[in-house]
Amino acid sequence: MAMVSAENRGLRLAVRYAVLTLVAIIFIFPLLFMVMSSLKPQAQLLADTSSLRAFLPVGDISLQNYTDAFRRAPVVTFMINSVLVTGITVLLSLAVCSLAAFSFAFLEWKGRGVILSVILATLIIPFETIAIPLLLMVSQLPWIGWNGLEFGWLNTYRVQIIPWVADGLTIFLFVQYFRDLPRELIEAARVEGATWFQVYLRVVMPLAGPVIATAAILKFLVMYNQYLWPLIVVQQESVRPVMVGLGYFFQLNTAWGEVMAYLTVITLPVLAFYLVLQRAFIASIASTGVKG
């Protein structure tokens, strides 16, 4: 019986890995197509799309599309802008949203349930409905810069960062995670004389690695892929992000090899960011719904 049970477990494990491998291959195919297409000239790229050759490094392989892409658009500038805007937004969002979630999860104050419900209700509001009012608002907001007091945030980094620092989804993720933490830890810290901010900084946040990784990855993806908002608030090339920069490759003639090369290059920061946080992210997903 023990041998049969072991064989059944081995069979289930083999089937599970086979299914996961198949799913991984399905998800890898678009990336593989993108990378392979970026190495081929236009005529070969279009000819190979009807066969498996589209996923193989065959034919006239070169880095010419990458050279042409960097000539057509200031790719490095766009990537620096996107990484800078995304990185700052992610850090500020983690700080602000975790503090807000801490107050909802641990502090007793009147109306917190109602306010949390209102915050979560914003998740169902399409951004397109508030884009124009938000545009009119930020175009008149004051800012104290190197030149003193000035009005209007258009064509700046701050207009791409500040409106996105706080959001309902990130607050919700932190609230749900904080509510599952043992209350005994919080009470013990308070008995020892710790302030609420010390509890947040020294007790809660060190235990919040999985949710921090999850929130950071989700926020990174949203910000890095921003298109509509930068398109309407940024007209200067020096502060444009990568998604808006994609429009450079659809002017006059569309060279699909250059498009694929550009997409390959701008995908690298996303993959690198995920690889750095993947262990904590997977731990967060694996522990979802697990108590104790």
Order of alpha helices (4+ residues) and beta strands (2+ residues): alpha-alpha-alpha-alpha-alpha-alpha-beta-beta-alpha-alpha-alpha-alpha-alpha-alpha-alpha
